[in-house]
Amino acid sequence: MEELIFLQLHRKNGFYLIETQLNLISRFSEPNFSPLVKRFLDSINFEDANDVETELVLSEIASGEIFKTDRIALDPHFGCKIAGVRYANWIRDTLNCSGHLLVAKKNGALSGFVSVALKDDYADAILGGALSSNRIPSIGVMCSYAGVTFARETGAKYVITSVSSNNIPAMKINLAAGYEIKDSLYVLVRHIS
């Protein structure tokens, strides 16, 4: 009830709820993969992206064609293109601060990616997804799991990520990859004319 009153008070001041951000954590528990995903996982290689691969991934993200459930993409004041540029710049900033961009390859073709920022004793799986140019089954869950595996192998004690309530498939992917819900935040928006 308190949450409803909170939202109603902010609505009167011109704010509206655009999403609930779900913050997730993985302490490296065993993932819940189907036999099909396990079989696909064995056929995918993950490695640090080279410069050409990085630009290919960033270009596809910046096009606005990947993340259509993002709060910026859904906001009529911004849209998918601005959301895509925002995400591409976020990954660029992560890479400039010693982050990593891992790419998924099947038979040499790029299929997906995950960006991971290493912190003091944990990792932040910033963003991951499937590339539309070479989409393969279960690539999303494999990219999520690759971020977790990379974090564990680099000595992190745990890995965090966030998912929008607007993106239920991404939530399912991350839960299957071994994440748990840590907490949630309301994301309110108000536009000033």
SERO-4910 file (N, C-alpha, C, O; in steps of 0.05 Angstrom, whole numbers):
BEGIN
 pado doro    nc1    nc2    nc3   cac1   cac2   cac3    cc1    cc2    cc3    oc1    oc2    oc3
  Met    A     16    -24      0      0      0      0     17     25      0     11     45    -13
  Glu    A     39     24     16     57     48     16     68     54    -11     71     77    -19
  Glu    A     75     33    -26     86     37    -53     65     50    -71     73     68    -87
  Leu    A     40     43    -69     19     55    -85     16     84    -78     13    101    -96
  Ile    A     17     91    -53     15    119    -44     39    135    -55     36    157    -64
  Phe    A     63    122    -53     87    135    -63     84    142    -93     90    164   -101
  Leu    A     75    122   -108     72    127   -137     50    148   -143     54    165   -161
  Gln    A     28    148   -128      7    168   -132     17    196   -126     10    215   -140
  Leu    A     33    199   -105     44    225    -98     62    236   -120     61    259   -127
  His    A     78    218   -130     97    227   -151     82    232   -177     89    250   -193
  Arg    A     60    218   -182     44    222   -206     32    250   -206     31    263   -227
  Lys    A     24    260   -183     13    287   -180     34    308   -187     27    330   -195
  Asn    A     60    301   -184     81    320   -191     93    315   -219    114    326   -225
  Gly    A     79    300   -235     87    296   -263    105    273   -268    114    270   -291
  Phe    A    110    256   -249    127    233   -253    109    209   -260     87    206   -251
  Tyr    A    120    191   -277    106    166   -282    125    143   -282    149    146   -289
  Leu    A    115    120   -275    132     96   -273    137     85   -301    118     80   -316
  Ile    A    162     82   -308    169     72   -335    178     43   -333    175     27   -352
  Glu    A    189     35   -310    197      7   -306    205      3   -277    208     21   -261
  Thr    A    207    -23   -270    220    -31   -245    246    -43   -253    246    -62   -269
  Gln    A    268    -33   -242    294    -45   -248    299    -67   -228    299    -62   -204
  Leu    A    304    -90   -237    310   -113   -220    340   -117   -220    353   -123   -240
  Asn    A    352   -115   -196    381   -119   -193    386   -148   -185    373   -159   -166
  Leu    A    404   -161   -200    409   -189   -197    437   -194   -187    455   -177   -191
  Ile    A    441   -217   -174    468   -224   -165    472   -254   -170    454   -270   -168
  Ser    A    497   -261   -178    505   -289   -181    529   -293   -163    549   -279   -165
  Arg    A    527   -313   -146    549   -322   -130    560   -348   -141    570   -365   -126
  Phe    A    556   -352   -167    566   -374   -182    553   -401   -175    565   -422   -175
  Ser    A    527   -400   -170    512   -425   -167    509   -438   -194    511   -426   -215
  Glu    A    503   -464   -193    501   -479   -218    477   -470   -234    455   -468   -223
  Pro    A    481   -464   -260    458   -455   -276    438   -477   -281    444   -501   -278
  Asn    A    414   -468   -289    392   -487   -294    388   -489   -324    368   -479   -335
  Phe    A    406   -502   -338    405   -505   -367    391   -530   -376    394   -551   -363
  Ser    A    376   -528   -397    364   -551   -409    385   -567   -424    406   -555   -430
  Pro    A    381   -592   -430    400   -607   -447    406   -593   -473    429   -594   -483
  Leu    A    386   -581   -485    390   -567   -511    410   -544   -507    428   -540   -524
  Val    A    406   -528   -486    425   -505   -482    453   -515   -476    472   -504   -486
  Lys    A    455   -537   -461    482   -548   -455    495   -556   -481    520   -552   -484
  Arg    A    480   -568   -499    492   -577   -525    501   -552   -541    523   -553   -553
  Phe    A    484   -531   -542    492   -507   -557    516   -494   -544    533   -483   -558
  Leu    A    517   -493   -517    539   -480   -503    566   -493   -511    586   -478   -513
  Asp    A    566   -518   -515    591   -532   -523    600   -524   -551    623   -527   -558
  Ser    A    582   -513   -567    589   -506   -595    596   -476   -598    601   -467   -621
  Ile    A    595   -461   -577    600   -432   -578    626   -426   -564    633   -437   -543
  Asn    A    642   -408   -576    667   -398   -564    663   -370   -556    651   -354   -571
  Phe    A    672   -363   -532    672   -335   -523    700   -325   -520    717   -339   -509
  Glu    A    705   -301   -530    732   -290   -527    730   -259   -527    710   -248   -535
  Asp    A    751   -247   -517    752   -218   -518    750   -208   -547    764   -219   -564
  Ala    A    733   -189   -551    730   -178   -578    755   -163   -587    767   -149   -571
  Asn    A    762   -166   -612    784   -150   -623    771   -123   -632    747   -119   -628
  Asp    A    787   -105   -642    778    -78   -649    756    -79   -670    736    -64   -668
  Val    A    759    -95   -691    739    -97   -712    713   -108   -701    691    -98   -707
  Glu    A    715   -130   -685    691   -142   -673    677   -122   -654    652   -120   -653
  Thr    A    693   -107   -639    681    -87   -621    665    -67   -637    642    -60   -629
  Glu    A    676    -57   -658    661    -37   -674    636    -49   -687    616    -35   -690
  Leu    A    638    -74   -696    614    -87   -707    592    -89   -686    568    -83   -692
  Val    A    598    -98   -662    579   -100   -640    567    -73   -633    543    -69   -631
  Leu    A    585    -53   -630    576    -26   -622    558    -14   -644    539      0   -638
  Ser    A    565    -19   -669    549     -8   -691    521    -20   -691    501     -6   -695
  Glu    A    519    -46   -686    492    -59   -686    476    -49   -662    452    -44   -664
  Ile    A    489    -46   -639    475    -35   -615    465     -7   -621    442      0   -615
  Ala    A    483     10   -631    476     38   -636    454     41   -657    441     62   -658
  Ser    A    449     21   -673    428     23   -693    400     25   -681    381     33   -693
  Gly    A    398     16   -656    372     16   -642    355     -8   -648    332     -8   -641
  Glu    A    366    -28   -661    351    -52   -668    352    -74   -648    337    -94   -651
  Ile    A    368    -72   -627    370    -94   -608    353    -90   -583    336   -108   -577
  Phe    A    356    -68   -569    344    -65   -543    318    -48   -544    319    -24   -538
  Lys    A    297    -60   -552    272    -46   -556    254    -45   -532    234    -31   -532
  Thr    A    261    -59   -510    245    -58   -486    258    -40   -464    247    -37   -442
  Asp    A    280    -27   -471    294     -9   -453    276     15   -446    260     24   -463
  Arg    A    279     26   -422    263     49   -414    267     73   -432    248     88   -436
  Ile    A    290     76   -443    295     99   -461    282     93   -488    270    111   -500
  Ala    A    283     68   -497    270     61   -523    240     64   -521    228     72   -541
  Leu    A    228     58   -498    199     59   -495    189     88   -490    165     93   -493
  Asp    A    207    105   -482    199    133   -476    195    148   -502    213    150   -518
  Pro    A    170    158   -506    165    172   -532    182    197   -537    184    206   -559
  His    A    195    207   -516    212    230   -519    240    222   -531    255    240   -540
  Phe    A    246    197   -530    272    188   -539    270    167   -562    275    174   -585
  Gly    A    264    142   -556    261    121   -576    284    102   -578    304    105   -563
  Cys    A    282     83   -596    301     61   -599    329     71   -608    349     60   -598
  Lys    A    330     89   -626    356     98   -636    373    111   -614    397    105   -611
  Ile    A    360    129   -598    375    142   -576    382    121   -555    404    122   -544
  Ala    A    364    102   -550    371     81   -531    395     65   -540    412     58   -524
  Gly    A    396     59   -566    418     44   -577    445     58   -575    465     47   -567
  Val    A    444     84   -581    469    101   -578    478    102   -549    501    100   -543
  Arg    A    458    104   -531    464    104   -502    478     79   -494    499     80   -480
  Tyr    A    468     56   -503    481     30   -496    508     28   -508    527     19   -495
  Ala    A    511     35   -533    538     34   -546    558     51   -531    581     42   -527
  Asn    A    550     75   -523    568     93   -508    574     81   -481    596     84   -471
  Trp    A    555     68   -469    559     56   -442    581     34   -444    598     32   -427
  Ile    A    579     18   -465    600     -3   -469    626     10   -475    647      1   -465
  Arg    A    627     31   -492    652     45   -497    665     55   -471    689     52   -467
  Asp    A    649     68   -454    659     77   -428    670     54   -412    691     57   -399
  Thr    A    656     32   -412    665      8   -397    692     -1   -407    710     -7   -391
  Leu    A    694     -3   -433    720    -11   -445    742      8   -439    765      0   -436
  Asn    A    736     34   -438    757     54   -432    765     53   -403    786     65   -395
  Cys    A    750     39   -386    757     36   -358    764      7   -351    756     -3   -330
  Ser    A    778     -6   -369    788    -33   -366    766    -54   -365    770    -75   -354
  Gly    A    744    -49   -378    723    -69   -381    729    -88   -404    749    -84   -418
  His    A    712   -107   -407    716   -127   -428    691   -130   -444    669   -129   -434
  Leu    A    694   -135   -470    672   -142   -487    678   -170   -498    696   -174   -514
  Leu    A    662   -189   -489    665   -216   -498    645   -221   -521    622   -213   -519
  Val    A    655   -234   -541    637   -241   -564    634   -271   -566    652   -286   -560
  Ala    A    609   -278   -573    603   -306   -577    606   -312   -607    597   -298   -624
  Lys    A    620   -334   -612    625   -342   -640    617   -371   -644    623   -389   -628
  Lys    A    603   -376   -666    598   -403   -674    608   -406   -703    599   -391   -721
  Asn    A    626   -424   -706    639   -428   -733    651   -401   -743    650   -396   -767
  Gly    A    662   -386   -725    675   -360   -732    657   -337   -736    667   -314   -738
  Ala    A    631   -341   -736    612   -319   -740    602   -308   -712    596   -323   -694
  Leu    A    601   -281   -710    592   -268   -686    562   -273   -682    546   -269   -700
  Ser    A    555   -281   -658    526   -287   -652    516   -271   -628    492   -265   -627
  Gly    A    533   -263   -610    524   -249   -586    548   -236   -572    571   -237   -581
  Phe    A    542   -223   -550    562   -209   -535    554   -205   -506    530   -208   -499
  Val    A    573   -199   -489    568   -191   -462    591   -172   -454    615   -178   -459
  Ser    A    584   -150   -441    604   -131   -432    606   -133   -402    586   -133   -387
  Val    A    631   -136   -392    636   -141   -363    656   -120   -353    678   -117   -364
  Ala    A    649   -107   -331    667    -89   -317    677   -102   -292    661   -111   -276
  Leu    A    703   -104   -289    715   -116   -265    718    -94   -244    731    -73   -249
  Lys    A    708    -99   -220    711    -80   -197    730    -92   -177    745   -110   -184
  Asp    A    732    -81   -153    751    -91   -133    749   -121   -128    768   -135   -133
  Asp    A    726   -130   -119    722   -158   -113    698   -171   -127    690   -193   -121
  Tyr    A    686   -156   -145    663   -166   -160    664   -157   -189    681   -141   -197
  Ala    A    645   -167   -204    643   -158   -232    614   -149   -238    595   -157   -224
  Asp    A    612   -131   -257    586   -121   -265    582   -128   -294    596   -119   -312
  Ala    A    562   -146   -299    556   -154   -326    538   -132   -337    513   -133   -334
  Ile    A    550   -112   -350    536    -88   -358    514    -93   -378    491    -84   -374
  Leu    A    520   -108   -399    500   -111   -420    508   -136   -437    531   -141   -442
  Gly    A    488   -150   -445    492   -173   -463    469   -177   -481    447   -168   -475
  Gly    A    473   -192   -502    451   -197   -520    459   -212   -545    482   -218   -550
  Ala    A    439   -217   -561    442   -231   -587    445   -211   -609    432   -190   -609
  Leu    A    462   -216   -628    465   -199   -651    445   -209   -672    443   -233   -677
  Ser    A    431   -191   -685    411   -199   -704    423   -211   -730    409   -226   -744
  Ser    A    448   -205   -735    460   -214   -760    465   -244   -760    466   -256   -782
  Asn    A    468   -257   -737    473   -286   -737    461   -298   -712    475   -310   -695
  Arg    A    435   -295   -708    421   -304   -684    420   -335   -684    412   -347   -704
  Ile    A    427   -346   -662    425   -376   -658    409   -382   -633    407   -365   -616
  Pro    A    397   -406   -632    381   -412   -608    397   -410   -582    420   -418   -581
  Ser    A    384   -400   -562    394   -398   -534    418   -380   -531    432   -382   -511
  Ile    A    424   -363   -550    448   -347   -548    447   -327   -525    468   -321   -512
  Gly    A    423   -318   -518    421   -299   -496    430   -311   -469    445   -298   -454
  Val    A    420   -335   -463    428   -348   -438    458   -355   -438    471   -354   -417
  Met    A    468   -362   -461    496   -368   -463    514   -343   -458    535   -345   -445
  Cys    A    505   -321   -468    520   -296   -464    519   -288   -435    539   -279   -423
  Ser    A    496   -291   -422    493   -284   -394    512   -302   -377    526   -293   -360
  Tyr    A    512   -328   -384    529   -347   -369    558   -341   -375    575   -345   -357
  Ala    A    565   -333   -399    593   -327   -405    603   -304   -388    626   -304   -379
  Gly    A    586   -284   -383    594   -262   -365    599   -272   -336    619   -263   -324
  Val    A    583   -290   -327    586   -302   -300    612   -318   -299    628   -316   -281
  Thr    A    616   -335   -320    641   -351   -321    666   -334   -322    685   -340   -308
  Phe    A    665   -313   -338    688   -295   -340    694   -282   -313    717   -280   -305
  Ala    A    673   -273   -300    677   -261   -273    689   -280   -254    708   -273   -239
  Arg    A    679   -304   -253    690   -325   -235    720   -330   -241    737   -332   -223
  Glu    A    726   -333   -267    753   -340   -275    773   -317   -270    797   -322   -268
  Thr    A    763   -292   -268    781   -270   -263    783   -264   -233    796   -245   -225
  Gly    A    771   -280   -216    774   -278   -187    752   -262   -173    755   -257   -149
  Ala    A    732   -254   -187    710   -240   -174    696   -258   -154    694   -283   -158
  Lys    A    686   -247   -132    671   -262   -112    642   -265   -120    629   -284   -111
  Tyr    A    632   -247   -136    605   -248   -146    602   -230   -170    620   -214   -176
  Val    A    579   -232   -184    575   -215   -207    546   -204   -205    528   -218   -196
  Ile    A    543   -179   -213    516   -166   -212    508   -158   -240    525   -155   -258
  Thr    A    482   -155   -244    471   -144   -268    444   -133   -262    434   -137   -240
  Ser    A    431   -120   -281    405   -109   -277    388   -115   -301    398   -118   -324
  Val    A    362   -119   -296    343   -125   -318    318   -108   -314    309   -103   -291
  Ser    A    307    -99   -335    282    -83   -335    258   -102   -332    257   -123   -343
  Ser    A    238    -92   -317    213   -107   -315    199   -108   -341    180   -124   -345
  Asn    A    207    -92   -360    196    -92   -387    207   -115   -404    197   -119   -426
  Asn    A    227   -129   -394    240   -149   -410    240   -176   -395    261   -185   -385
  Ile    A    217   -189   -395    214   -214   -381    232   -236   -394    244   -252   -378
  Pro    A    236   -237   -420    254   -258   -431    283   -255   -420    295   -275   -414
  Ala    A    292   -230   -417    319   -226   -406    320   -235   -376    340   -246   -367
  Met    A    299   -230   -362    298   -239   -334    300   -270   -333    315   -280   -317
  Lys    A    285   -283   -349    285   -313   -350    313   -323   -357    323   -342   -346
  Ile    A    326   -310   -377    353   -317   -386    372   -315   -362    388   -333   -358
  Asn    A    372   -293   -348    391   -289   -326    385   -308   -303    404   -317   -290
  Leu    A    360   -314   -297    354   -333   -276    364   -361   -283    375   -375   -266
  Ala    A    361   -368   -309    371   -394   -318    401   -396   -317    412   -417   -312
  Ala    A    415   -373   -320    444   -372   -319    455   -371   -290    479   -369   -286
  Gly    A    437   -372   -270    447   -374   -243    444   -349   -226    452   -348   -203
  Tyr    A    432   -328   -237    428   -303   -222    404   -306   -203    386   -323   -208
  Glu    A    404   -290   -182    381   -288   -164    373   -259   -162    390   -241   -166
  Ile    A    348   -253   -156    339   -226   -152    350   -216   -125    345   -228   -105
  Lys    A    364   -193   -126    375   -181   -102    356   -160    -91    350   -160    -67
  Asp    A    347   -142   -108    328   -121   -100    317   -108   -125    323   -116   -148
  Ser    A    299    -89   -121    287    -75   -144    284    -46   -138    283    -37   -115
  Leu    A    283    -30   -159    280     -1   -157    259      8   -177    257     -2   -199
  Tyr    A    242     27   -168    223     39   -187    238     60   -203    254     75   -191
  Val    A    234     61   -228    246     82   -245    223    100   -254    205     92   -269
  Leu    A    224    125   -244    204    145   -250    215    165   -270    239    171   -270
  Val    A    198    175   -287    206    194   -308    188    219   -307    164    217   -302
  Arg    A    201    242   -311    186    267   -314    200    283   -335    224    288   -333
  His    A    185    292   -354    197    309   -375    190    338   -370    167    345   -364
  Ile    A    210    355   -373    206    383   -369    205    397   -396    224    394   -412
  Ser    A    184    411   -402    181    424   -428    199    448   -430    199    461   -451
***
